[in-house]
Amino acid sequence: MPGNPDVGGRGLTALCIIPARGGSKRIKSKNILPFLGRPMISYSLDAARDANIFSDIHVSTESGDIRDVVEGLGYRVPFLRPAALADDHTPLVPVLRWVLEAFVDRGVRFDSVCLLMSCAPLVRPADLQDAYELFEKNGAEHPVLSVARFSAPAEWAYNRDDAGFLSAREPETLSIRSQDLRDSYYDTGTFAIFPTAQILDDSYQGGGRMLSFILPSWRAVDIDSADDLVHAEILARGIAAKAQAPSPDDAGLHISNATNSGQT
Protein backbone atom coordinates (compact mmCIF):
# COMPACT_ATOMS: atom_id res chain seq x y z
CA MET A 1 0.00 0.00 0.00
CA PRO A 2 1.87 3.07 -1.23
CA GLY A 3 2.11 6.34 0.64
CA ASN A 4 3.75 9.63 -0.33
CA PRO A 5 6.94 8.72 -2.25
CA ASP A 6 8.60 12.10 -1.65
CA VAL A 7 10.13 11.96 1.83
CA GLY A 8 11.22 15.31 3.16
CA GLY A 9 10.41 17.07 -0.11
CA ARG A 10 13.72 15.93 -1.60
CA GLY A 11 12.44 13.21 -3.88
CA LEU A 12 13.64 10.46 -1.54
CA THR A 13 11.81 7.16 -1.35
CA ALA A 14 11.23 5.24 1.85
CA LEU A 15 10.21 1.64 2.48
CA CYS A 16 8.59 0.51 5.73
CA ILE A 17 9.37 -3.10 6.62
CA ILE A 18 7.32 -4.78 9.34
CA PRO A 19 8.90 -8.14 10.28
CA ALA A 20 6.34 -10.72 11.42
CA ARG A 21 7.57 -14.28 11.53
CA GLY A 22 5.14 -17.03 12.42
CA GLY A 23 7.22 -18.95 14.95
CA SER A 24 6.88 -16.82 18.07
CA LYS A 25 7.57 -19.01 21.10
CA ARG A 26 6.72 -16.95 24.19
CA ILE A 27 3.39 -15.68 22.87
CA LYS A 28 1.98 -17.93 20.15
CA SER A 29 1.03 -16.02 16.97
CA LYS A 30 1.65 -12.74 18.79
CA ASN A 31 1.85 -10.75 15.55
CA ILE A 32 -1.80 -11.42 14.74
CA LEU A 33 -3.07 -11.92 18.27
CA PRO A 34 -6.24 -9.89 19.02
CA PHE A 35 -5.32 -6.66 20.78
CA LEU A 36 -8.29 -4.59 21.91
CA GLY A 37 -10.40 -6.17 19.17
CA ARG A 38 -7.94 -5.94 16.28
CA PRO A 39 -5.02 -8.04 15.04
CA MET A 40 -1.86 -6.80 16.75
CA ILE A 41 -0.07 -6.07 13.47
CA SER A 42 -2.89 -3.83 12.27
CA TYR A 43 -1.74 -1.02 14.57
CA SER A 44 1.73 -0.88 13.00
CA LEU A 45 0.31 -1.16 9.51
CA ASP A 46 -2.11 1.69 10.04
CA ALA A 47 0.52 3.88 11.72
CA ALA A 48 2.81 3.42 8.72
CA ARG A 49 -0.01 4.12 6.28
CA ASP A 50 -1.27 7.19 8.11
CA ALA A 51 2.24 8.65 8.41
CA ASN A 52 2.00 9.13 4.62
CA ILE A 53 5.77 9.07 4.14
CA PHE A 54 6.36 5.58 2.75
CA SER A 55 6.45 4.61 -0.90
CA ASP A 56 5.58 1.08 0.15
CA ILE A 57 4.77 -0.90 3.30
CA HIS A 58 5.99 -4.48 3.33
CA VAL A 59 5.26 -7.17 5.90
CA SER A 60 8.17 -9.61 5.92
CA THR A 61 6.88 -13.04 6.92
CA GLU A 62 7.30 -16.69 6.02
CA SER A 63 3.81 -17.47 7.30
CA GLY A 64 0.83 -17.93 5.03
CA ASP A 65 -1.48 -17.31 7.98
CA ILE A 66 0.08 -13.93 8.71
CA ARG A 67 0.02 -13.06 5.01
CA ASP A 68 -3.69 -13.86 4.88
CA VAL A 69 -4.44 -11.65 7.91
CA VAL A 70 -2.40 -8.77 6.47
CA GLU A 71 -4.04 -9.01 3.08
CA GLY A 72 -7.43 -9.21 4.79
CA LEU A 73 -6.60 -5.84 6.33
CA GLY A 74 -6.06 -4.41 2.84
CA TYR A 75 -2.25 -4.56 2.56
CA ARG A 76 -0.31 -6.45 -0.11
CA VAL A 77 2.28 -9.13 0.70
CA PRO A 78 3.86 -9.67 -2.74
CA PHE A 79 6.44 -12.23 -1.58
CA LEU A 80 7.27 -14.32 1.48
CA ARG A 81 10.50 -14.48 3.43
CA PRO A 82 12.55 -17.72 3.21
CA ALA A 83 12.10 -19.99 6.22
CA ALA A 84 15.88 -19.88 6.72
CA LEU A 85 15.48 -16.20 7.67
CA ALA A 86 12.64 -16.83 10.10
CA ASP A 87 14.10 -18.85 12.96
CA ASP A 88 14.65 -17.83 16.58
CA HIS A 89 18.23 -16.73 15.97
CA THR A 90 17.94 -14.67 12.78
CA PRO A 91 18.99 -11.03 13.36
CA LEU A 92 16.89 -8.26 11.88
CA VAL A 93 19.54 -6.64 9.66
CA PRO A 94 19.83 -9.68 7.34
CA VAL A 95 16.03 -9.71 7.05
CA LEU A 96 15.99 -6.03 6.04
CA ARG A 97 18.82 -6.67 3.56
CA TRP A 98 17.03 -9.63 1.99
CA VAL A 99 13.80 -7.64 1.54
CA LEU A 100 15.62 -4.69 -0.03
CA GLU A 101 17.49 -7.02 -2.39
CA ALA A 102 14.20 -8.72 -3.30
CA PHE A 103 12.78 -5.34 -4.28
CA VAL A 104 15.94 -4.53 -6.27
CA ASP A 105 15.47 -7.82 -8.16
CA ARG A 106 11.99 -6.54 -9.04
CA GLY A 107 13.38 -3.23 -10.27
CA VAL A 108 12.41 -1.17 -7.21
CA ARG A 109 14.88 0.78 -5.09
CA PHE A 110 14.48 2.89 -1.96
CA ASP A 111 16.68 5.55 -0.39
CA SER A 112 15.82 4.64 3.19
CA VAL A 113 14.13 1.90 5.15
CA CYS A 114 12.13 2.01 8.36
CA LEU A 115 12.08 -1.07 10.54
CA LEU A 116 8.72 -0.98 12.35
CA MET A 117 7.99 -3.83 14.73
CA SER A 118 4.69 -5.65 14.41
CA CYS A 119 4.03 -5.62 18.17
CA ALA A 120 4.30 -1.89 18.79
CA PRO A 121 0.63 -0.86 19.00
CA LEU A 122 1.26 2.48 20.73
CA VAL A 123 3.50 3.97 18.03
CA ARG A 124 1.72 6.82 16.26
CA PRO A 125 1.96 8.16 12.71
CA ALA A 126 3.37 11.41 14.11
CA ASP A 127 6.23 9.48 15.74
CA LEU A 128 7.28 8.12 12.36
CA GLN A 129 6.90 11.52 10.72
CA ASP A 130 8.94 13.29 13.39
CA ALA A 131 11.64 10.61 13.34
CA TYR A 132 11.94 10.94 9.57
CA GLU A 133 12.21 14.71 9.95
CA LEU A 134 15.14 14.14 12.32
CA PHE A 135 16.67 11.67 9.84
CA GLU A 136 16.35 14.19 7.00
CA LYS A 137 17.59 17.11 9.08
CA ASN A 138 20.84 15.22 9.57
CA GLY A 139 21.35 14.57 5.88
CA ALA A 140 19.67 11.14 5.80
CA GLU A 141 23.09 9.69 6.59
CA HIS A 142 22.72 8.34 10.13
CA PRO A 143 20.31 5.70 11.45
CA VAL A 144 17.63 6.87 13.87
CA LEU A 145 16.72 4.64 16.80
CA SER A 146 13.61 5.09 18.94
CA VAL A 147 14.61 5.16 22.60
CA ALA A 148 13.08 5.94 25.96
CA ARG A 149 14.62 7.23 29.18
CA PHE A 150 15.22 4.82 32.02
CA SER A 151 12.99 5.81 34.93
CA ALA A 152 15.87 5.25 37.36
CA PRO A 153 19.61 5.66 36.79
CA ALA A 154 21.05 2.70 34.88
CA GLU A 155 24.01 2.85 37.25
CA TRP A 156 21.75 1.66 40.06
CA ALA A 157 21.03 -1.68 38.36
CA TYR A 158 21.42 -4.95 40.25
CA ASN A 159 22.13 -8.50 39.17
CA ARG A 160 20.06 -11.24 40.81
CA ASP A 161 21.47 -14.73 41.32
CA ASP A 162 19.57 -18.04 41.34
CA ALA A 163 19.14 -17.85 45.13
CA GLY A 164 17.51 -14.42 44.87
CA PHE A 165 20.43 -12.40 46.22
CA LEU A 166 21.29 -9.06 44.63
CA SER A 167 24.65 -7.58 43.70
CA ALA A 168 25.08 -4.03 42.49
CA ARG A 169 26.54 -3.68 39.02
CA GLU A 170 28.20 -0.39 39.92
CA PRO A 171 28.26 -0.28 43.73
CA GLU A 172 30.33 2.92 43.73
CA THR A 173 27.38 4.82 42.20
CA LEU A 174 24.69 3.79 44.69
CA SER A 175 25.40 6.75 46.96
CA ILE A 176 25.27 9.28 44.10
CA ARG A 177 22.06 11.29 43.85
CA SER A 178 19.98 10.61 40.76
CA GLN A 179 20.11 14.29 39.75
CA ASP A 180 23.91 14.03 39.66
CA LEU A 181 23.84 11.18 37.14
CA ARG A 182 23.16 11.58 33.43
CA ASP A 183 19.97 10.22 31.95
CA SER A 184 20.33 6.82 30.28
CA TYR A 185 18.22 5.49 27.43
CA TYR A 186 17.15 2.08 26.14
CA ASP A 187 16.11 0.79 22.74
CA THR A 188 12.31 0.70 22.79
CA GLY A 189 12.17 -2.15 20.28
CA THR A 190 9.52 -0.26 18.28
CA PHE A 191 11.15 1.27 15.21
CA ALA A 192 14.37 2.46 13.60
CA ILE A 193 15.27 4.21 10.34
CA PHE A 194 18.30 3.42 8.18
CA PRO A 195 19.87 4.67 4.96
CA THR A 196 19.35 1.85 2.48
CA ALA A 197 23.01 1.88 1.48
CA GLN A 198 23.99 1.04 5.05
CA ILE A 199 21.70 -2.00 5.21
CA LEU A 200 22.88 -3.24 1.80
CA ASP A 201 26.50 -3.07 2.97
CA ASP A 202 27.30 -6.69 3.85
CA SER A 203 29.75 -5.56 6.54
CA TYR A 204 27.04 -3.75 8.52
CA GLN A 205 25.59 -5.80 11.38
CA GLY A 206 23.78 -3.04 13.27
CA GLY A 207 24.67 -0.46 15.89
CA GLY A 208 27.30 2.20 15.26
CA ARG A 209 26.66 5.92 15.50
CA MET A 210 22.90 6.50 15.66
CA LEU A 211 20.59 9.44 16.22
CA SER A 212 18.12 9.15 19.09
CA PHE A 213 14.39 9.68 18.78
CA ILE A 214 12.84 9.80 22.25
CA LEU A 215 9.46 8.20 22.86
CA PRO A 216 7.62 8.84 26.13
CA SER A 217 7.92 5.75 28.31
CA TRP A 218 4.16 5.23 28.35
CA ARG A 219 4.25 4.54 24.60
CA ALA A 220 7.62 2.79 24.44
CA VAL A 221 6.11 -0.69 24.45
CA ASP A 222 7.50 -3.75 22.66
CA ILE A 223 5.56 -6.94 23.36
CA ASP A 224 7.73 -10.01 23.92
CA SER A 225 6.12 -11.66 26.94
CA ALA A 226 2.73 -12.16 28.60
CA ASP A 227 3.62 -9.40 31.09
CA ASP A 228 4.40 -7.04 28.20
CA LEU A 229 1.01 -7.83 26.67
CA VAL A 230 -0.85 -7.02 29.89
CA HIS A 231 1.19 -3.84 30.33
CA ALA A 232 0.43 -2.73 26.76
CA GLU A 233 -3.29 -3.38 27.17
CA ILE A 234 -3.42 -1.36 30.39
CA LEU A 235 -1.60 1.55 28.75
CA ALA A 236 -3.74 1.41 25.61
CA ARG A 237 -6.96 1.39 27.60
CA GLY A 238 -5.72 4.26 29.74
CA ILE A 239 -4.79 6.30 26.68
CA ALA A 240 -8.18 5.60 25.12
CA ALA A 241 -9.97 6.63 28.32
CA LYS A 242 -8.00 9.86 28.62
CA ALA A 243 -8.77 10.63 24.99
CA GLN A 244 -12.39 11.08 26.09
CA ALA A 245 -11.35 14.02 28.31
CA PRO A 246 -12.81 17.45 27.43
CA SER A 247 -9.63 18.66 25.70
CA PRO A 248 -6.33 17.19 24.41
CA ASP A 249 -4.48 18.91 27.24
CA ASP A 250 -6.76 17.25 29.79
CA ALA A 251 -6.10 13.95 28.06
CA GLY A 252 -2.39 14.39 28.62
CA LEU A 253 -1.68 13.16 25.10
CA HIS A 254 0.08 16.20 23.65
CA ILE A 255 3.71 15.44 24.43
CA SER A 256 6.12 17.69 22.56
CA ASN A 257 8.89 16.06 20.54
CA ALA A 258 10.97 19.22 20.73
CA THR A 259 13.62 17.27 22.65
CA ASN A 260 14.18 15.18 19.52
CA SER A 261 15.59 18.10 17.53
CA GLY A 262 19.05 17.26 16.27
CA GLN A 263 20.07 15.04 19.16
CA THR A 264 22.60 12.26 18.92
C-alpha positions as CSV (number, residue, x, y, z in Angstrom):
1,M,0.0,0.0,0.0
2,P,1.9,3.1,-1.2
3,G,2.1,6.3,0.6
4,N,3.8,9.6,-0.3
5,P,6.9,8.7,-2.2
6,D,8.6,12.1,-1.6
7,V,10.1,12.0,1.8
8,G,11.2,15.3,3.2
9,G,10.4,17.1,-0.1
10,R,13.7,15.9,-1.6
11,G,12.4,13.2,-3.9
12,L,13.6,10.5,-1.5
13,T,11.8,7.2,-1.4
14,A,11.2,5.2,1.9
15,L,10.2,1.6,2.5
16,C,8.6,0.5,5.7
17,I,9.4,-3.1,6.6
18,I,7.3,-4.8,9.3
19,P,8.9,-8.1,10.3
20,A,6.3,-10.7,11.4
21,R,7.6,-14.3,11.5
22,G,5.1,-17.0,12.4
23,G,7.2,-18.9,14.9
24,S,6.9,-16.8,18.1
25,K,7.6,-19.0,21.1
26,R,6.7,-17.0,24.2
27,I,3.4,-15.7,22.9
28,K,2.0,-17.9,20.2
29,S,1.0,-16.0,17.0
30,K,1.6,-12.7,18.8
31,N,1.9,-10.8,15.5
32,I,-1.8,-11.4,14.7
33,L,-3.1,-11.9,18.3
34,P,-6.2,-9.9,19.0
35,F,-5.3,-6.7,20.8
36,L,-8.3,-4.6,21.9
37,G,-10.4,-6.2,19.2
38,R,-7.9,-5.9,16.3
39,P,-5.0,-8.0,15.0
40,M,-1.9,-6.8,16.7
41,I,-0.1,-6.1,13.5
42,S,-2.9,-3.8,12.3
43,Y,-1.7,-1.0,14.6
44,S,1.7,-0.9,13.0
45,L,0.3,-1.2,9.5
46,D,-2.1,1.7,10.0
47,A,0.5,3.9,11.7
48,A,2.8,3.4,8.7
49,R,0.0,4.1,6.3
50,D,-1.3,7.2,8.1
51,A,2.2,8.7,8.4
52,N,2.0,9.1,4.6
53,I,5.8,9.1,4.1
54,F,6.4,5.6,2.8
55,S,6.5,4.6,-0.9
56,D,5.6,1.1,0.1
57,I,4.8,-0.9,3.3
58,H,6.0,-4.5,3.3
59,V,5.3,-7.2,5.9
60,S,8.2,-9.6,5.9
61,T,6.9,-13.0,6.9
62,E,7.3,-16.7,6.0
63,S,3.8,-17.5,7.3
64,G,0.8,-17.9,5.0
65,D,-1.5,-17.3,8.0
66,I,0.1,-13.9,8.7
67,R,0.0,-13.1,5.0
68,D,-3.7,-13.9,4.9
69,V,-4.4,-11.6,7.9
70,V,-2.4,-8.8,6.5
71,E,-4.0,-9.0,3.1
72,G,-7.4,-9.2,4.8
73,L,-6.6,-5.8,6.3
74,G,-6.1,-4.4,2.8
75,Y,-2.3,-4.6,2.6
76,R,-0.3,-6.5,-0.1
77,V,2.3,-9.1,0.7
78,P,3.9,-9.7,-2.7
79,F,6.4,-12.2,-1.6
80,L,7.3,-14.3,1.5
81,R,10.5,-14.5,3.4
82,P,12.6,-17.7,3.2
83,A,12.1,-20.0,6.2
84,A,15.9,-19.9,6.7
85,L,15.5,-16.2,7.7
86,A,12.6,-16.8,10.1
87,D,14.1,-18.9,13.0
88,D,14.6,-17.8,16.6
89,H,18.2,-16.7,16.0
90,T,17.9,-14.7,12.8
91,P,19.0,-11.0,13.4
92,L,16.9,-8.3,11.9
93,V,19.5,-6.6,9.7
94,P,19.8,-9.7,7.3
95,V,16.0,-9.7,7.0
96,L,16.0,-6.0,6.0
97,R,18.8,-6.7,3.6
98,W,17.0,-9.6,2.0
99,V,13.8,-7.6,1.5
100,L,15.6,-4.7,0.0
101,E,17.5,-7.0,-2.4
102,A,14.2,-8.7,-3.3
103,F,12.8,-5.3,-4.3
104,V,15.9,-4.5,-6.3
105,D,15.5,-7.8,-8.2
106,R,12.0,-6.5,-9.0
107,G,13.4,-3.2,-10.3
108,V,12.4,-1.2,-7.2
109,R,14.9,0.8,-5.1
110,F,14.5,2.9,-2.0
111,D,16.7,5.6,-0.4
112,S,15.8,4.6,3.2
113,V,14.1,1.9,5.1
114,C,12.1,2.0,8.4
115,L,12.1,-1.1,10.5
116,L,8.7,-1.0,12.3
117,M,8.0,-3.8,14.7
118,S,4.7,-5.7,14.4
119,C,4.0,-5.6,18.2
120,A,4.3,-1.9,18.8
121,P,0.6,-0.9,19.0
122,L,1.3,2.5,20.7
123,V,3.5,4.0,18.0
124,R,1.7,6.8,16.3
125,P,2.0,8.2,12.7
126,A,3.4,11.4,14.1
127,D,6.2,9.5,15.7
128,L,7.3,8.1,12.4
129,Q,6.9,11.5,10.7
130,D,8.9,13.3,13.4
131,A,11.6,10.6,13.3
132,Y,11.9,10.9,9.6
133,E,12.2,14.7,10.0
134,L,15.1,14.1,12.3
135,F,16.7,11.7,9.8
136,E,16.3,14.2,7.0
137,K,17.6,17.1,9.1
138,N,20.8,15.2,9.6
139,G,21.3,14.6,5.9
140,A,19.7,11.1,5.8
141,E,23.1,9.7,6.6
142,H,22.7,8.3,10.1
143,P,20.3,5.7,11.5
144,V,17.6,6.9,13.9
145,L,16.7,4.6,16.8
146,S,13.6,5.1,18.9
147,V,14.6,5.2,22.6
148,A,13.1,5.9,26.0
149,R,14.6,7.2,29.2
150,F,15.2,4.8,32.0
151,S,13.0,5.8,34.9
152,A,15.9,5.3,37.4
153,P,19.6,5.7,36.8
154,A,21.0,2.7,34.9
155,E,24.0,2.9,37.3
156,W,21.7,1.7,40.1
157,A,21.0,-1.7,38.4
158,Y,21.4,-5.0,40.2
159,N,22.1,-8.5,39.2
160,R,20.1,-11.2,40.8
161,D,21.5,-14.7,41.3
162,D,19.6,-18.0,41.3
163,A,19.1,-17.8,45.1
164,G,17.5,-14.4,44.9
165,F,20.4,-12.4,46.2
166,L,21.3,-9.1,44.6
167,S,24.7,-7.6,43.7
168,A,25.1,-4.0,42.5
169,R,26.5,-3.7,39.0
170,E,28.2,-0.4,39.9
171,P,28.3,-0.3,43.7
172,E,30.3,2.9,43.7
173,T,27.4,4.8,42.2
174,L,24.7,3.8,44.7
175,S,25.4,6.7,47.0
176,I,25.3,9.3,44.1
177,R,22.1,11.3,43.9
178,S,20.0,10.6,40.8
179,Q,20.1,14.3,39.7
180,D,23.9,14.0,39.7
181,L,23.8,11.2,37.1
182,R,23.2,11.6,33.4
183,D,20.0,10.2,31.9
184,S,20.3,6.8,30.3
185,Y,18.2,5.5,27.4
186,Y,17.1,2.1,26.1
187,D,16.1,0.8,22.7
188,T,12.3,0.7,22.8
189,G,12.2,-2.2,20.3
190,T,9.5,-0.3,18.3
191,F,11.2,1.3,15.2
192,A,14.4,2.5,13.6
193,I,15.3,4.2,10.3
194,F,18.3,3.4,8.2
195,P,19.9,4.7,5.0
196,T,19.3,1.8,2.5
197,A,23.0,1.9,1.5
198,Q,24.0,1.0,5.0
199,I,21.7,-2.0,5.2
200,L,22.9,-3.2,1.8
201,D,26.5,-3.1,3.0
202,D,27.3,-6.7,3.9
203,S,29.7,-5.6,6.5
204,Y,27.0,-3.8,8.5
205,Q,25.6,-5.8,11.4
206,G,23.8,-3.0,13.3
207,G,24.7,-0.5,15.9
208,G,27.3,2.2,15.3
209,R,26.7,5.9,15.5
210,M,22.9,6.5,15.7
211,L,20.6,9.4,16.2
212,S,18.1,9.1,19.1
213,F,14.4,9.7,18.8
214,I,12.8,9.8,22.2
215,L,9.5,8.2,22.9
216,P,7.6,8.8,26.1
217,S,7.9,5.8,28.3
218,W,4.2,5.2,28.4
219,R,4.2,4.5,24.6
220,A,7.6,2.8,24.4
221,V,6.1,-0.7,24.5
222,D,7.5,-3.7,22.7
223,I,5.6,-6.9,23.4
224,D,7.7,-10.0,23.9
225,S,6.1,-11.7,26.9
226,A,2.7,-12.2,28.6
227,D,3.6,-9.4,31.1
228,D,4.4,-7.0,28.2
229,L,1.0,-7.8,26.7
230,V,-0.9,-7.0,29.9
231,H,1.2,-3.8,30.3
232,A,0.4,-2.7,26.8
233,E,-3.3,-3.4,27.2
234,I,-3.4,-1.4,30.4
235,L,-1.6,1.5,28.7
236,A,-3.7,1.4,25.6
237,R,-7.0,1.4,27.6
238,G,-5.7,4.3,29.7
239,I,-4.8,6.3,26.7
240,A,-8.2,5.6,25.1
241,A,-10.0,6.6,28.3
242,K,-8.0,9.9,28.6
243,A,-8.8,10.6,25.0
244,Q,-12.4,11.1,26.1
245,A,-11.3,14.0,28.3
246,P,-12.8,17.4,27.4
247,S,-9.6,18.7,25.7
248,P,-6.3,17.2,24.4
249,D,-4.5,18.9,27.2
250,D,-6.8,17.3,29.8
251,A,-6.1,13.9,28.1
252,G,-2.4,14.4,28.6
253,L,-1.7,13.2,25.1
254,H,0.1,16.2,23.7
255,I,3.7,15.4,24.4
256,S,6.1,17.7,22.6
257,N,8.9,16.1,20.5
258,A,11.0,19.2,20.7
259,T,13.6,17.3,22.7
260,N,14.2,15.2,19.5
261,S,15.6,18.1,17.5
262,G,19.0,17.3,16.3
263,Q,20.1,15.0,19.2
264,T,22.6,12.3,18.9
